[in-house]
């Protein structure tokens, strides 16, 4: 079929199916949730959709099925910019043919639970994805018409919990640095109110003990660059580490600045690692070793659970890790004793 045949009218699922060489049911399944399709089939369907510029007719579907074609993402009053996670969730929903509304609910878990029930009872949404906890009693009050998935990745202050608080990459970074010959470490921690900061601190201490390393201390920081600078300024001359594990990239940038104030070369005298893979890190001098957090995938995975419940299919299982270590110029082998320029 020539795509020009549909130029005067809006293309349909049947047009997409004919061009892709599959059944309309296969295209419908893709639009609901694309898990389970063979890669070759997936490629043909996506190619046909692009060629025909096909967009689901949500109004017609709503009239036919009495469904709204809309889903909501519920989160606490935003304390940070959640754009990457929302982008992943929205892309997954839109690929399945749904409009997405992001709803912010202030007032804590009680208010958020009430807001969730209001959204469910409004009849405007087929499904609701909550990115933070609600009261256990809430789910018992939900009617069957609206699907709800609770993916509690943040607390009331949008602080990462659950999978986002996993500190496993820190273990791998320290093991690699130890393998390079590093033995003296410093950790500049984040705000202890955050589960992620507490997890990284405890993981650092556990790894130091397990590997038989020396820790020159844990500096209680607050996620700021200033705390990184102060951590280095506060070290006695005889307590210089060969590697600093910073709680995030901003703290790491402060560590690098503090090291330069003391005429320590990075990574010649001290290696530095961060966390979050903020865009500026790759342009620092030296570029910053860090942990990339795939927030888009986290949002997409949570939304996929909701779409699967709406389409009565099993969500696609994906064991890919949320984290990826990016090794850059700020880490290297430790200095040798007596190296020229090795200045305390």
Secondary structure, DSSP 8 states (H G I E B T S, - for coil): --GGGGTTS---HHHHHHHHTS-HHHHHHHHH--TT--HHHHHHHHHHHHHHT----HHHHHHHHS---EEEEEEES-SS--HHHHHHHHHHHHHTT-EEEEEEE-SHHHHHHHHHHHHHHTSS-SEEEEEE---TTHHHH--TTSEEEEEEEE-TT--B-GGGG--HHHHHHHHHHHHHT--EEEEEE--TTSHHHHHHHHHHHHHHHHHT-EEEEEEE--SSHHHHHHHHHTS-GGG--SEEEESSHHHHHHHHHHHHHTT--TTTT-EEE-SS--GGGGGSSS--BEEEE-HHHHHHHHHHHHHHHHHT---------SEEEE--TT------TT-TT---
